[in-house]
Amino acid sequence: MMLVERFSQDGNEVIGEAYMIAANYLDKVGALPRSFVIHEPLLNLILKRFEQGHTNRIWLANKAISEYQKHTIIDV
């Protein structure tokens, strides 16, 4: 099922903006692989929290960033 079909338009906007915030941050700190496709593990972290009822895009992004960094080894 496509993301568009799973959530309302408002939900899509919240998820999309939360993803962009998190992806931009992780890209800037070198923690996210450069790609033109959606990074599924990061999106799934946001979707999990959204499905639990969280709708604040900043909170969703911050939680996803935190979880992603906890479970990812970053070479500096």
Secondary structure in CASP SS format (residue, H / E / C, confidence):
PFRMAT SS
TARGET T0000
AUTHOR 0000-0000-0000
METHOD secondary structure of the structure
MODEL  1
M C 1.00
M C 1.00
L H 1.00
V H 1.00
E H 1.00
R H 1.00
F C 1.00
S C 1.00
Q H 1.00
D H 1.00
G H 1.00
N H 1.00
E H 1.00
V H 1.00
I H 1.00
G H 1.00
E H 1.00
A H 1.00
Y H 1.00
M H 1.00
I H 1.00
A H 1.00
A H 1.00
N H 1.00
Y H 1.00
L H 1.00
D H 1.00
K H 1.00
V C 1.00
G C 1.00
A C 1.00
L C 1.00
P C 1.00
R C 1.00
S C 1.00
F C 1.00
V C 1.00
I C 1.00
H C 1.00
E H 1.00
P H 1.00
L H 1.00
L H 1.00
N H 1.00
L H 1.00
I H 1.00
L H 1.00
K H 1.00
R H 1.00
F H 1.00
E H 1.00
Q C 1.00
G C 1.00
H C 1.00
T C 1.00
N C 1.00
R H 1.00
I H 1.00
W H 1.00
L H 1.00
A H 1.00
N H 1.00
K H 1.00
A H 1.00
I H 1.00
S H 1.00
E H 1.00
Y H 1.00
Q H 1.00
K H 1.00
H C 1.00
T C 1.00
I C 1.00
I C 1.00
D C 1.00
V C 1.00
END
